[in-house]
Amino acid sequence: MSVVFGCVIGADRKPIKGASVMFVRGPVALPDIALITDAAGEFALTAPVDGIYTVLVNAQGFPSVERQVRVSGKASTSIDIIVGGK
């Protein structure tokens, strides 16, 4: 298993606390379970198998954002997701 971790930030580069983050697509069926970012906007999701996953972020007051990430082996993958950017 691999871990996808990162931070949800606003266009002003400040962390977004309380955003929901979840996998919505991947190489295998995934549960509909979202994690909530902490005070630093950080999250960590576990990817069960290698492949390309789509991460969905919902944060109050911002449009939803989707980002794709490729995971491979047991390596961790880091992504920062900006909400409210143009």
C-alpha positions as CSV (number, residue, x, y, z in Angstrom):
1,M,0.0,0.0,0.0
2,S,1.1,3.6,-0.7
3,V,0.2,6.8,1.1
4,V,-0.9,10.0,-0.7
5,F,-0.3,12.9,1.6
6,G,-0.4,16.6,1.3
7,C,-2.0,19.9,2.1
8,V,-5.1,21.7,1.0
9,I,-4.4,25.4,0.6
10,G,-6.2,28.5,-0.6
11,A,-5.1,30.7,-3.5
12,D,-3.5,32.9,-0.8
13,R,-1.3,29.8,0.2
14,K,-2.9,29.6,3.6
15,P,-4.0,26.1,4.8
16,I,-7.7,25.1,4.6
17,K,-8.8,23.4,7.8
18,G,-11.9,21.1,7.7
19,A,-11.8,20.3,4.0
20,S,-13.0,16.8,3.0
21,V,-10.5,14.8,0.9
22,M,-11.2,11.4,-0.7
23,F,-10.4,9.1,-3.6
24,V,-13.3,9.2,-6.1
25,R,-11.7,7.1,-8.9
26,G,-8.9,4.5,-8.9
27,P,-7.8,1.2,-10.3
28,V,-10.0,-0.7,-7.8
29,A,-13.3,-0.1,-6.1
30,L,-12.9,2.5,-3.3
31,P,-15.1,3.2,-0.2
32,D,-17.0,6.5,0.0
33,I,-15.0,7.7,3.0
34,A,-13.6,11.2,3.3
35,L,-10.9,12.4,5.5
36,I,-11.0,15.9,7.1
37,T,-8.0,18.2,6.9
38,D,-6.4,19.2,10.2
39,A,-5.6,22.7,11.3
40,A,-2.6,22.8,9.0
41,G,-4.7,21.7,6.0
42,E,-2.9,18.3,6.0
43,F,-4.3,14.9,5.0
44,A,-3.1,11.4,4.3
45,L,-5.0,8.8,2.2
46,T,-4.0,5.1,1.8
47,A,-4.0,3.8,-1.8
48,P,-4.6,0.0,-1.7
49,V,-2.9,-0.8,-5.0
50,D,-0.6,0.9,-7.6
51,G,-2.2,3.1,-10.2
52,I,-3.7,6.4,-11.0
53,Y,-6.2,7.9,-8.5
54,T,-8.4,10.9,-8.6
55,V,-8.6,12.9,-5.3
56,L,-11.6,15.1,-4.7
57,V,-11.4,18.1,-2.3
58,N,-14.5,19.9,-1.0
59,A,-14.0,22.9,1.2
60,Q,-16.7,25.2,2.4
61,G,-16.8,28.4,0.4
62,F,-14.7,27.0,-2.4
63,P,-15.5,25.1,-5.6
64,S,-14.7,21.4,-5.5
65,V,-11.3,20.4,-6.9
66,E,-10.2,17.1,-8.4
67,R,-6.5,16.1,-8.9
68,Q,-5.0,13.0,-10.3
69,V,-2.1,11.3,-8.7
70,R,0.0,8.2,-9.6
71,V,1.1,5.9,-6.8
72,S,3.6,3.1,-7.2
73,G,5.1,0.6,-4.8
74,K,5.3,1.4,-1.2
75,A,6.6,5.0,-1.8
76,S,4.6,7.9,-0.4
77,T,3.4,10.5,-2.8
78,S,3.0,14.2,-1.8
79,I,0.5,16.6,-3.4
80,D,-0.7,20.1,-2.5
81,I,-4.1,20.9,-3.7
82,I,-5.1,24.6,-4.2
83,V,-8.7,25.6,-3.9
84,G,-10.1,28.9,-5.0
85,G,-7.4,29.5,-7.5
86,K,-7.9,30.6,-11.1
